[in-house]
Amino acid sequence: MLKIDAINFFGNKIKVAVAAGVDRSAVSQWKDLVPEARARRLEEASNGVLHYDKDIYDQHRKAKRLEKQTSTPGI
């Protein structure tokens, strides 16, 4: 789930934070992708309009692992 989609649905970061059960400063720290556990809560809070897709998070983890493996240490 993209952070921008959650903000667009709920209206602002404060409302996203309330729906996700986090402090509003946490939402500002999220990158483009909503943290997985919060995405599940937001899916419930939006009555399924926002969708948590496990495959997106799996792909994101794989890409990060691959990035770590291919980065050159010491440069």
C-alpha positions in Angstrom: 0.0 0.0 0.0 1.4 3.4 -1.0 1.5 6.1 1.6 0.0 8.6 -0.9 -3.0 6.4 -1.4 -3.7 6.3 2.3 -3.3 10.0 2.6 -5.6 10.6 -0.3 -8.2 8.2 1.1 -8.2 9.5 4.7 -7.6 13.2 3.8 -4.4 14.0 5.7 -1.5 12.4 7.6 -3.2 13.0 11.0 -6.2 11.0 10.0 -4.0 8.3 8.5 -2.1 8.1 11.9 -5.3 7.8 13.8 -6.6 5.0 11.5 -3.2 3.2 11.7 -2.9 3.5 15.4 0.3 5.4 15.4 1.6 8.9 16.2 1.4 11.4 13.4 5.1 11.8 13.3 5.4 8.1 12.4 3.4 8.7 9.2 5.9 11.4 8.2 8.8 8.9 8.6 7.2 6.3 6.3 8.8 6.1 2.9 6.6 5.5 -0.2 5.3 2.1 1.1 3.2 2.0 4.3 4.8 -0.4 6.8 3.2 -3.8 6.4 1.5 -4.1 9.8 0.0 -0.6 9.4 -1.2 -1.4 5.9 -3.3 -4.2 7.3 -4.9 -1.8 9.9 -5.5 0.8 7.2 -7.2 -1.8 5.0 -9.6 -2.6 7.9 -10.1 1.1 8.7 -11.0 1.8 5.0 -13.4 -1.2 4.9 -11.3 -2.7 2.2 -11.0 0.3 -0.1 -7.3 0.4 0.6 -5.8 -2.9 -0.1 -2.9 -4.7 1.6 -1.1 -6.8 -1.0 1.3 -9.3 0.5 3.1 -9.8 -2.8 4.2 -6.1 -3.0 5.8 -6.4 0.4 7.5 -9.6 -0.5 8.9 -8.0 -3.7 10.1 -5.0 -1.7 11.9 -7.2 0.8 13.5 -9.2 -2.0 14.6 -6.1 -3.8 16.2 -4.7 -0.6 18.1 -7.9 0.0 19.3 -8.0 -3.6 20.4 -4.3 -3.3 22.4 -5.2 -0.2 24.1 -8.1 -1.9 25.1 -6.2 -4.9 26.3 -3.0 -3.2 30.0 -2.6 -3.1 31.4 -2.1 0.4 33.8 0.6 1.0 32.8 2.9 -1.8 
